[in-house]
Amino acid sequence: MNSTPPAPNMSSAPPPSPAPGDRAQIRQWQLLVDELNRLNAQLEYLKLMLKLDQMLRRPGD
């Protein structure tokens, strides 16, 4: 009989603490994501303003 041992439970192990260099890299990515989210919100706002402007302008004015 060749039985394989059960797989180790991955959820019981604590996540490895990132090295200081990795922490700086993670922080950079977080800042980048925050900036992208901010720009995306700004873009959505501008698209709404453009749509409103187009609705308010009547053809033939």
C-alpha positions in Angstrom: 0.0 0.0 0.0 1.4 3.3 -1.0 -0.5 6.1 0.8 0.5 9.7 0.3 0.7 11.9 3.5 -2.1 14.5 3.8 -1.2 17.9 2.4 -0.1 20.4 5.0 -2.8 22.9 6.1 -1.7 26.1 4.4 -4.1 28.3 6.4 -2.5 27.4 9.7 0.9 28.8 8.8 1.3 32.6 9.4 2.1 34.6 6.3 5.8 35.4 6.0 6.7 38.9 7.0 8.0 40.8 4.0 11.6 41.9 4.0 12.2 45.7 4.4 13.0 46.0 0.7 9.7 44.2 -0.1 7.8 46.5 2.3 9.1 49.6 0.3 8.0 47.9 -2.9 4.6 47.0 -1.5 4.2 50.6 -0.4 5.0 51.9 -3.9 2.4 49.5 -5.4 -0.2 50.7 -2.8 0.6 54.3 -3.7 0.3 53.5 -7.4 -3.1 51.8 -6.9 -4.4 54.7 -4.8 -3.3 57.1 -7.6 -5.0 55.0 -10.2 -8.2 54.8 -8.2 -8.2 58.6 -7.7 -7.6 59.2 -11.5 -10.4 56.7 -12.3 -12.8 58.5 -10.1 -11.8 61.8 -11.7 -12.4 60.3 -15.1 -15.8 59.0 -14.2 -16.7 62.4 -12.9 -15.5 64.1 -16.1 -17.5 61.6 -18.2 -20.6 62.4 -16.3 -20.0 66.2 -16.7 -19.5 65.7 -20.5 -22.8 63.7 -20.7 -24.6 66.4 -18.8 -23.1 69.1 -21.0 -24.2 67.2 -24.1 -27.7 66.8 -22.7 -28.0 70.5 -21.9 -26.9 71.6 -25.3 -29.8 71.4 -27.6 -29.2 70.6 -31.3 -29.5 73.7 -33.4 -28.5 76.1 -30.7 
